[in-house]
Amino acid sequence: MTKQMGPKIGLALGSGGAKGLSHIGVIRVLEDSSIPIDFIAGSSIGACIGGFYAVTRSVKNIEEVALPRNWRQMLSLFLDPSLHQGLVSGKKIINFIESIIGRIYFKDLKIPLSVVATDIKTGEAVVINEGEVALAIRASASIPLVFKPVKRNNKLLADGGLSLPVPVKIVKKMGADIVIAVNLDSDYFSNNNINSYGFYGVVNTSIKILRYHLSSLNAEEADIIVNPKIGEVGWNKFIDGENVILAGEEAMQQSMSQLKELIH
């Protein structure tokens, strides 16, 4: 990709599990339109996709990794039991990430990257932009109770989506002139067709409402807000997620005219 002179473009890639495959579609549209990405900040799955792209600067390579055809490979990452602070220790996750990007450090990335995690001791968002990238991604994607938190600098780090699900303010601080935010929680209410709620339904919906409002608040300072129409997405979409990627493409395409106006 030929880098053009002009405003610096920053991506704020949100958290949201398998919905994050839509980030691939967003990046693909920007890449196909020869719009360079100068900065990336990501939370949870946004840190994963953003980190992979910051290493390779190739959306094709990310898609090959993010859509494994062998479901046993994906399942094996969770067969890594822990008896303390989470069901999964996360060692296999780090090995998996390193098998893709190597033991690369932030200073060696092709695109400046900031990874957001949450210190569960204080509730504060923690921005990681130095050290080994794989460990930072592992910390940012540490879903509470599922993955064991990561100890770093006297902090206990878990999922970045707990504190800053759409890290717009982080990518602004990195130097972006135009910020594109991808909000994976914006489509919840338009697809909520549940007519009755049991105990689990009330708890699950309550969490989604909190995510909806926090993500919206995070994203509102962005210049472009991309809201993929995804609805409910299960973990199986990590294996068969082409439609989720296409939702990201469609949402980014809808904002391209606005983005080009801002650039020019």
C-alpha positions as CSV (number, residue, x, y, z in Angstrom):
1,M,0.0,0.0,0.0
2,T,1.4,3.4,-1.0
3,K,1.2,5.8,1.9
4,Q,-0.3,9.2,0.9
5,M,0.3,12.6,2.5
6,G,-2.6,13.9,4.4
7,P,-4.3,13.5,7.8
8,K,-3.3,10.6,10.0
9,I,-6.0,7.9,10.2
10,G,-6.6,6.0,13.4
11,L,-8.7,2.9,14.0
12,A,-10.4,2.2,17.4
13,L,-11.4,-1.4,17.2
14,G,-14.0,-2.5,19.8
15,S,-14.5,-5.5,21.9
16,G,-17.2,-8.1,21.3
17,G,-16.0,-11.6,20.9
18,A,-16.7,-13.2,17.5
19,K,-18.4,-10.0,16.4
20,G,-14.9,-8.7,16.1
21,L,-14.4,-10.6,12.8
22,S,-16.3,-7.6,11.3
23,H,-13.1,-5.6,12.0
24,I,-11.6,-7.6,9.1
25,G,-14.2,-6.3,6.7
26,V,-13.7,-2.7,7.9
27,I,-9.9,-3.0,7.3
28,R,-10.5,-4.7,3.9
29,V,-12.5,-1.8,2.6
30,L,-9.9,0.7,3.8
31,E,-7.2,-1.3,2.2
32,D,-9.1,-1.7,-1.1
33,S,-9.6,2.1,-1.1
34,S,-5.9,2.7,-0.6
35,I,-6.6,4.5,2.7
36,P,-3.6,4.0,4.9
37,I,-4.1,3.2,8.6
38,D,-1.6,5.2,10.7
39,F,-2.6,4.2,14.3
40,I,-4.5,1.4,15.9
41,A,-6.0,1.0,19.4
42,G,-7.9,-2.1,20.3
43,S,-9.8,-3.8,23.1
44,S,-10.2,-7.5,23.5
45,I,-10.9,-9.0,20.0
46,G,-10.1,-5.5,18.6
47,A,-6.6,-5.9,20.1
48,C,-6.3,-9.3,18.4
49,I,-7.3,-8.2,15.0
50,G,-5.5,-4.8,15.3
51,G,-2.4,-6.5,16.5
52,F,-2.3,-9.0,13.7
53,Y,-2.8,-6.2,11.2
54,A,-0.1,-4.1,12.8
55,V,2.4,-6.9,12.3
56,T,1.5,-7.9,8.7
57,R,-0.3,-4.9,7.2
58,S,-2.2,-7.6,5.2
59,V,-5.9,-8.1,5.7
60,K,-5.7,-11.4,3.7
61,N,-3.3,-12.9,6.2
62,I,-5.6,-11.9,9.1
63,E,-8.6,-13.6,7.5
64,E,-6.7,-16.8,7.0
65,V,-5.8,-16.8,10.7
66,A,-9.2,-15.6,12.0
67,L,-11.2,-18.2,10.1
68,P,-9.5,-21.5,11.0
69,R,-11.1,-24.4,9.0
70,N,-10.1,-26.9,11.7
71,W,-12.5,-26.6,14.6
72,R,-10.3,-28.9,16.7
73,Q,-7.5,-26.4,16.6
74,M,-9.8,-23.7,18.0
75,L,-11.2,-26.0,20.6
76,S,-7.8,-27.1,21.8
77,L,-7.0,-23.5,22.9
78,F,-9.6,-23.9,25.7
79,L,-8.3,-27.3,26.8
80,D,-5.8,-25.5,29.1
81,P,-7.4,-25.7,32.6
82,S,-6.6,-23.4,35.5
83,L,-7.7,-23.8,39.1
84,H,-7.2,-20.1,40.0
85,Q,-8.9,-16.9,38.8
86,G,-10.2,-18.4,35.6
87,L,-11.1,-21.7,33.9
88,V,-8.4,-21.4,31.2
89,S,-4.8,-20.5,32.0
90,G,-4.2,-18.9,28.7
91,K,-0.8,-20.4,28.0
92,K,-2.0,-22.1,24.8
93,I,-3.6,-18.8,23.7
94,I,-0.2,-17.0,24.0
95,N,1.5,-19.9,22.1
96,F,-1.2,-19.6,19.4
97,I,-0.7,-15.8,19.0
98,E,3.1,-16.2,18.9
99,S,2.7,-18.9,16.2
100,I,1.1,-16.2,14.1
101,I,3.0,-13.1,14.8
102,G,6.2,-14.4,16.5
103,R,7.7,-12.9,19.7
104,I,7.5,-9.4,18.2
105,Y,7.7,-6.2,20.3
106,F,5.6,-3.1,19.9
107,K,8.6,-1.1,18.7
108,D,9.0,-3.4,15.7
109,L,5.4,-3.2,14.5
110,K,4.6,-1.8,11.0
111,I,1.7,0.3,12.5
112,P,1.8,1.9,15.9
113,L,-0.5,-0.1,18.2
114,S,-2.0,0.4,21.7
115,V,-3.7,-2.5,23.4
116,V,-6.3,-1.8,26.1
117,A,-6.8,-4.0,29.2
118,T,-8.5,-3.5,32.5
119,D,-6.9,-3.6,35.9
120,I,-9.4,-5.5,37.9
121,K,-7.9,-4.3,41.2
122,T,-8.8,-0.7,40.4
123,G,-11.2,-0.9,37.4
124,E,-9.0,1.4,35.4
125,A,-8.2,1.1,31.7
126,V,-4.5,0.2,31.2
127,V,-2.9,1.0,27.8
128,I,-0.1,-1.3,26.8
129,N,2.2,-0.1,24.0
130,E,5.6,-1.6,24.9
131,G,7.0,-5.0,25.5
132,E,5.9,-8.2,23.8
133,V,2.7,-7.9,21.7
134,A,1.4,-11.4,22.2
135,L,1.2,-11.0,26.0
136,A,-0.5,-7.7,25.7
137,I,-3.2,-9.2,23.4
138,R,-3.6,-12.1,25.8
139,A,-4.2,-9.6,28.6
140,S,-6.7,-7.5,26.6
141,A,-8.7,-10.6,25.7
142,S,-8.9,-12.1,29.1
143,I,-12.7,-12.6,29.5
144,P,-13.4,-12.7,33.3
145,L,-14.0,-16.2,34.7
146,V,-13.0,-17.8,31.4
147,F,-9.4,-16.7,31.1
148,K,-7.0,-16.3,34.0
149,P,-6.0,-12.6,34.3
150,V,-2.5,-11.5,33.4
151,K,-0.1,-10.1,36.1
152,R,1.9,-7.1,34.8
153,N,3.6,-4.3,36.7
154,N,1.7,-5.0,39.9
155,K,-1.6,-4.9,38.0
156,L,-4.0,-7.8,37.4
157,L,-5.2,-7.4,33.8
158,A,-8.4,-8.6,32.2
159,D,-10.6,-7.8,29.2
160,G,-10.2,-4.3,27.9
161,G,-13.9,-4.2,27.1
162,L,-14.7,-4.0,30.8
163,S,-13.4,-0.4,31.0
164,L,-12.9,0.9,27.4
165,P,-14.7,-1.2,24.8
166,V,-14.1,1.3,22.0
167,P,-10.8,3.0,22.7
168,V,-11.3,6.3,20.7
169,K,-9.6,8.5,23.2
170,I,-6.5,6.3,23.1
171,V,-6.0,6.4,19.3
172,K,-6.5,10.2,19.5
173,K,-3.7,10.5,22.0
174,M,-1.5,8.5,19.6
175,G,-1.8,11.3,17.1
176,A,-4.7,10.4,14.8
177,D,-6.3,13.3,13.0
178,I,-9.3,11.3,11.9
179,V,-10.6,8.5,14.1
180,I,-12.7,5.6,12.8
181,A,-14.4,3.7,15.6
182,V,-15.9,0.3,15.2
183,N,-18.7,-0.3,17.7
184,L,-19.7,-3.9,18.0
185,D,-22.4,-3.3,20.5
186,S,-24.6,-0.9,18.6
187,D,-26.9,-3.4,17.0
188,Y,-28.1,-5.1,20.1
189,F,-31.6,-3.6,20.6
190,S,-32.6,-3.7,16.9
191,N,-32.1,-7.5,17.1
192,N,-33.6,-8.2,20.5
193,N,-36.6,-10.4,19.8
194,I,-36.8,-12.1,23.3
195,N,-40.4,-11.9,24.6
196,S,-39.8,-13.6,28.0
197,Y,-36.8,-13.6,30.3
198,G,-35.6,-16.2,32.7
199,F,-32.9,-15.7,35.3
200,Y,-30.1,-16.1,32.8
201,G,-31.9,-13.9,30.2
202,V,-32.2,-11.0,32.7
203,V,-28.5,-11.2,33.7
204,N,-27.3,-11.6,30.2
205,T,-29.5,-8.7,28.9
206,S,-28.4,-6.5,31.7
207,I,-24.8,-6.9,30.9
208,K,-25.5,-6.2,27.2
209,I,-27.3,-3.0,28.2
210,L,-24.3,-1.9,30.1
211,R,-22.0,-2.7,27.2
212,Y,-24.4,-0.9,24.8
213,H,-24.3,2.4,26.7
214,L,-20.5,2.3,27.6
215,S,-19.6,1.5,24.0
216,S,-21.8,4.3,22.7
217,L,-20.2,6.7,25.1
218,N,-16.7,5.6,24.1
219,A,-17.4,6.0,20.4
220,E,-19.2,9.3,20.3
221,E,-16.0,11.4,20.0
222,A,-14.9,9.5,16.8
223,D,-15.1,11.2,13.4
224,I,-16.5,8.1,11.8
225,I,-18.5,5.5,13.8
226,V,-18.9,2.2,12.1
227,N,-21.8,0.1,13.4
228,P,-21.8,-3.4,11.8
229,K,-25.3,-4.9,11.6
230,I,-24.5,-8.2,13.3
231,G,-27.1,-9.1,15.9
232,E,-26.4,-12.1,18.1
233,V,-23.2,-13.9,17.3
234,G,-22.0,-17.1,18.9
235,W,-18.4,-18.4,19.4
236,N,-19.0,-20.7,16.5
237,K,-18.5,-17.7,14.2
238,F,-14.8,-17.9,14.8
239,I,-15.0,-21.0,12.6
240,D,-17.6,-19.9,10.1
241,G,-17.6,-16.1,10.2
242,E,-17.7,-14.9,6.5
243,N,-21.1,-13.2,7.1
244,V,-19.7,-11.3,10.1
245,I,-16.8,-10.1,7.9
246,L,-19.2,-9.0,5.2
247,A,-21.2,-7.0,7.8
248,G,-18.1,-5.1,8.6
249,E,-17.5,-4.4,4.9
250,E,-21.0,-3.2,4.4
251,A,-20.9,-0.9,7.4
252,M,-17.6,0.6,6.4
253,Q,-18.8,1.1,2.8
254,Q,-21.7,3.2,4.1
255,S,-19.2,5.6,5.7
256,M,-16.7,5.9,2.9
257,S,-18.1,9.0,1.3
258,Q,-18.0,10.8,4.7
259,L,-14.5,9.5,5.3
260,K,-13.2,10.8,1.9
261,E,-14.8,14.2,2.5
262,L,-12.9,14.4,5.8
263,I,-9.6,13.3,4.2
264,H,-9.9,15.8,1.4
